[in-house]
Amino acid sequence: MALSGCTIPVDGVASAGPPVTSAARAAAVTEPPQLPLAGRTVFLDPGHSGSQDAAMTAPVPTGRGDTKDCQTTGTATDAGYPEHTLTWQVTGLLRTELEELGARVLLSRTDDASVGSCVDERAAAANAAAADAVVAVHADGAGPDQHGFHVCYSAPPLNDVQAGPSVTFATAMRDALVERGLTPSTYAGSGGLQPRADLAGLNLAERPSILVELGNMRNADEARQMTDEGGRARYATALAQGISRYLVS
């Protein structure tokens, strides 16, 4: 007997939905995965400037009621390789790594030849950008027998961001640097961390901000790493790992 107007159900088989078009299939296959730092803004401050002028000694606020020089020259290896060039080169590599992870990256200076902005202006630019993470990249100039990195943050804190997120960021960075084989400082701070009250850029920060001293440029072993292209790449990768760890935690 013929049946009309009836559908015979089949156990375990769902009713068919609308057909999937070839365009929908292509979109599902080709849509790129979300990058881990997509939508995040990172502000990088390659410490110091390529040139200096008289304005560099102008007093600027430290954030704690006193003043300090607008900018300083930084240090150098015994052979004359300057800190400002090290930080510029490492920051360039770091910027590339972060952008490959999807981050929007801003810099406090545009080259390694001109006079850069003052330390308070750099903090203000990072605040205005609503940066999710701010990193000032530096290197130290201590005695030749001293070595190792340290990560600085503002203490005692001057706002809630400095009291919480900046400390968390500093700790995440310290852990990442250790994991990448860098040694915590033998002469500054404790366990690779150093709270500081005298760094204007950190005191004026309203965004999670740290300053990383990559090592001691007057130590022969660390100077060799800093003047080596591969060594600078390792510093950049370690910094990128610390930033990523903080932002995706």
Backbone torsions as a table, in degrees:
resi	resn	phi	psi	omega
1	MET	NA	132.1	-179.6
2	ALA	-76.9	139.2	177.3
3	LEU	-107.1	134.3	178.1
4	SER	-128.3	147.6	177.0
5	GLY	71.8	17.2	-179.3
6	CYS	-125.4	147.7	173.5
7	THR	-114.5	126.3	179.9
8	ILE	-89.4	114.3	-179.0
9	PRO	-68.4	148.3	175.5
10	VAL	-118.5	122.2	-176.6
11	ASP	-58.8	135.7	173.7
12	GLY	80.1	2.4	179.5
13	VAL	-116.7	121.0	-179.6
14	ALA	-77.4	154.1	176.7
15	SER	-66.6	144.1	-175.6
16	ALA	-68.7	139.9	174.6
17	GLY	-92.0	-167.3	178.9
18	PRO	-65.9	149.0	-178.6
19	PRO	-63.7	143.9	177.6
20	VAL	-87.2	120.8	-177.9
21	THR	-76.6	161.1	178.3
22	SER	-63.6	-32.4	178.8
23	ALA	-66.2	-40.1	179.3
24	ALA	-66.4	-40.2	178.0
25	ARG	-62.2	-41.6	-179.5
26	ALA	-64.6	-39.7	-180.0
27	ALA	-64.9	-40.1	-178.9
28	ALA	-65.9	-31.9	-177.5
29	VAL	-82.6	-37.4	-170.7
30	THR	-97.1	-10.1	-178.1
31	GLU	-63.6	122.9	-175.9
32	PRO	-70.8	151.9	177.4
33	PRO	-69.6	155.1	178.8
34	GLN	-69.1	126.8	178.4
35	LEU	-72.7	145.5	-172.1
36	PRO	-62.7	-28.2	-178.6
37	LEU	-109.5	16.8	177.4
38	ALA	-60.0	134.5	179.8
39	GLY	84.2	-1.6	179.9
40	ARG	-100.3	145.2	176.7
41	THR	-113.0	126.9	178.0
42	VAL	-117.3	127.9	178.3
43	PHE	-104.9	120.7	-179.3
44	LEU	-110.2	131.5	179.6
45	ASP	-116.9	96.3	173.4
46	PRO	-70.3	107.9	-167.8
47	GLY	-53.2	147.9	176.9
48	HIS	69.0	-162.1	-175.1
49	SER	-145.9	158.1	-179.5
50	GLY	-70.2	-27.1	179.0
51	SER	-133.3	162.3	179.2
52	GLN	-129.4	151.5	170.3
53	ASP	-144.4	-175.7	-175.2
54	ALA	-61.2	-27.5	-178.2
55	ALA	-66.7	-17.7	-177.4
56	MET	-68.3	-16.5	177.6
57	THR	-97.3	2.8	178.1
58	ALA	-64.0	138.0	-178.7
59	PRO	-73.7	137.2	175.9
60	VAL	-130.1	156.6	-177.4
61	PRO	-69.4	144.2	177.4
62	THR	-92.8	-11.2	-175.8
63	GLY	93.9	-5.3	180.0
64	ARG	-124.1	23.7	173.8
65	GLY	93.9	-3.3	177.7
66	ASP	-123.2	-168.6	-177.1
67	THR	-132.3	165.8	172.7
68	LYS	-149.5	173.9	179.6
69	ASP	-62.1	146.1	177.7
70	CYS	-50.3	-42.9	-176.2
71	GLN	-161.5	157.1	176.5
72	THR	-123.6	169.0	-175.8
73	THR	-80.1	-22.5	-175.9
74	GLY	83.0	-169.6	-176.2
75	THR	-113.2	-166.0	-179.6
76	ALA	-163.5	164.3	172.1
77	THR	-71.8	166.9	178.3
78	ASP	-61.3	-25.7	179.6
79	ALA	-85.9	-3.3	174.2
80	GLY	100.7	6.0	176.8
81	TYR	-73.6	116.2	-169.7
82	PRO	-80.7	150.1	177.6
83	GLU	-58.3	-42.3	-176.1
84	HIS	-62.6	-29.9	177.5
85	THR	-77.2	-40.6	174.5
86	LEU	-56.0	-49.9	-175.6
87	THR	-68.1	-33.8	177.3
88	TRP	-65.4	-44.7	-177.9
89	GLN	-69.6	-43.1	177.6
90	VAL	-63.4	-41.6	-179.0
91	THR	-65.0	-36.3	176.4
92	GLY	-61.0	-43.7	177.1
93	LEU	-66.0	-41.4	179.6
94	LEU	-63.1	-41.6	179.3
95	ARG	-58.1	-44.6	179.8
96	THR	-60.5	-44.6	-179.5
97	GLU	-63.0	-42.2	-179.1
98	LEU	-67.7	-40.3	178.9
99	GLU	-65.7	-33.8	176.2
100	GLU	-66.7	-23.0	176.1
101	LEU	-88.6	-0.6	175.4
102	GLY	101.9	-0.1	-176.8
103	ALA	-76.8	150.8	166.8
104	ARG	-89.7	122.6	-173.5
105	VAL	-116.3	129.2	176.9
106	LEU	-117.1	148.3	-179.8
107	LEU	-117.9	149.6	179.7
108	SER	-80.5	-19.1	175.8
109	ARG	-142.0	156.9	-169.9
110	THR	-101.2	-10.6	-179.4
111	ASP	-160.2	179.3	179.3
112	ASP	-113.3	29.1	-179.2
113	ALA	-123.5	-32.1	-173.2
114	SER	-94.6	173.8	176.0
115	VAL	-77.4	125.8	-178.0
116	GLY	-90.1	-178.8	-178.8
117	SER	-77.0	165.9	178.8
118	CYS	-74.9	163.2	-176.3
119	VAL	-63.6	-34.8	179.4
120	ASP	-71.0	-34.2	178.2
121	GLU	-67.7	-34.6	178.6
122	ARG	-66.4	-42.0	177.2
123	ALA	-63.8	-41.6	-179.8
124	ALA	-63.4	-38.2	179.4
125	ALA	-65.8	-40.9	178.0
126	ALA	-65.6	-40.0	177.4
127	ASN	-63.4	-45.2	-178.0
128	ALA	-64.2	-30.4	179.9
129	ALA	-78.9	-5.0	-176.2
130	ALA	52.8	43.7	-176.4
131	ALA	-62.4	141.6	176.7
132	ASP	-79.2	-23.2	177.9
133	ALA	-154.5	138.6	179.9
134	VAL	-126.1	126.8	-179.7
135	VAL	-129.8	121.1	170.1
136	ALA	-95.3	124.8	-177.1
137	VAL	-101.0	124.6	-178.1
138	HIS	-139.4	175.5	167.9
139	ALA	-143.2	155.3	-170.9
140	ASP	-101.6	169.0	176.6
141	GLY	-133.3	75.9	-177.4
142	ALA	-103.2	-168.0	179.1
143	GLY	-65.2	152.3	-174.1
144	PRO	-63.6	-20.5	179.9
145	ASP	-88.8	-1.7	-179.9
146	GLN	-97.8	149.2	-179.9
147	HIS	-156.5	170.3	175.2
148	GLY	106.0	161.4	-179.8
149	PHE	-93.2	160.7	165.3
150	HIS	-148.3	148.9	-177.0
151	VAL	-111.2	122.4	-175.8
152	CYS	-102.4	147.4	172.8
153	TYR	-143.9	159.5	-175.2
154	SER	-74.6	127.5	178.1
155	ALA	-155.6	137.9	-2.6
156	PRO	-65.5	149.2	-174.5
157	PRO	-66.8	151.1	179.5
158	LEU	-109.0	-5.9	175.3
159	ASN	-157.4	175.4	-175.6
160	ASP	-65.9	-33.7	179.0
161	VAL	-64.0	-43.5	178.9
162	GLN	-66.9	-31.5	-177.6
163	ALA	-73.8	-31.6	-175.1
164	GLY	-116.8	-76.8	-174.5
165	PRO	-56.9	-37.8	-178.5
166	SER	-66.8	-37.6	178.2
167	VAL	-68.6	-41.2	177.1
168	THR	-61.6	-42.2	178.6
169	PHE	-62.9	-46.3	179.9
170	ALA	-59.1	-41.5	-179.3
171	THR	-67.7	-41.8	177.7
172	ALA	-62.4	-40.3	178.4
173	MET	-66.0	-45.6	178.8
174	ARG	-56.3	-46.1	-178.2
175	ASP	-63.2	-40.2	-179.8
176	ALA	-66.4	-41.2	-179.8
177	LEU	-64.3	-39.6	177.4
178	VAL	-63.8	-44.2	-179.7
179	GLU	-62.2	-29.1	178.9
180	ARG	-86.6	6.9	173.1
181	GLY	95.6	5.9	177.4
182	LEU	-82.8	149.2	-176.4
183	THR	-99.1	130.4	174.5
184	PRO	-60.1	151.3	-175.7
185	SER	-56.5	140.0	174.8
186	THR	-90.6	-2.4	-171.1
187	TYR	-136.5	-10.5	-177.0
188	ALA	-134.5	134.6	178.1
189	GLY	70.1	-158.1	-179.8
190	SER	-144.1	125.1	178.9
191	GLY	61.0	29.9	178.1
192	GLY	87.0	0.5	179.0
193	LEU	-117.0	139.9	177.4
194	GLN	-140.6	105.4	172.6
195	PRO	-68.0	136.3	-178.1
196	ARG	-134.3	141.4	176.7
197	ALA	-105.1	-5.9	-169.9
198	ASP	-108.3	6.8	-178.7
199	LEU	-98.5	108.8	-172.9
200	ALA	-60.1	-41.4	-178.4
201	GLY	-59.2	-36.8	178.9
202	LEU	-79.0	-38.7	-179.6
203	ASN	-64.7	-33.7	-176.9
204	LEU	-88.9	-1.0	-175.7
205	ALA	-72.8	137.5	172.2
206	GLU	-115.9	5.5	176.9
207	ARG	-123.1	158.6	180.0
208	PRO	-57.5	114.8	-169.9
209	SER	-135.7	138.4	175.6
210	ILE	-138.9	163.3	172.7
211	LEU	-125.9	126.5	-178.0
212	VAL	-109.5	119.2	170.2
213	GLU	-90.6	107.0	-172.4
214	LEU	-64.6	-28.1	-178.1
215	GLY	168.9	-169.3	-176.8
216	ASN	-105.3	113.6	-177.4
217	MET	-68.9	-14.4	179.2
218	ARG	-93.1	-1.5	174.7
219	ASN	-89.6	129.3	-172.0
220	ALA	-61.1	-42.6	-178.4
221	ASP	-65.6	-44.7	-179.1
222	GLU	-71.7	-32.7	176.0
223	ALA	-61.9	-38.5	177.9
224	ARG	-63.7	-40.1	177.6
225	GLN	-64.4	-41.1	-175.4
226	MET	-71.5	-30.3	-179.5
227	THR	-90.4	-2.4	178.5
228	ASP	-97.1	133.8	-178.8
229	GLU	-58.8	-42.5	177.9
230	GLY	-65.7	-36.6	177.6
231	GLY	-63.6	-41.5	178.2
232	ARG	-65.8	-36.3	177.5
233	ALA	-64.4	-37.8	178.6
234	ARG	-66.2	-39.1	175.8
235	TYR	-61.0	-45.4	-178.2
236	ALA	-62.2	-43.1	180.0
237	THR	-64.1	-39.7	178.4
238	ALA	-64.4	-41.5	177.8
239	LEU	-64.6	-42.1	178.7
240	ALA	-61.3	-38.8	179.0
241	GLN	-64.7	-40.9	178.6
242	GLY	-64.8	-41.3	178.6
243	ILE	-65.5	-45.5	-180.0
244	SER	-61.8	-43.1	-179.6
245	ARG	-59.1	-42.2	179.7
246	TYR	-67.7	-45.4	-172.5
247	LEU	-73.6	-25.7	-178.4
248	VAL	-103.6	3.9	-179.1
249	SER	-76.3	NA	NA
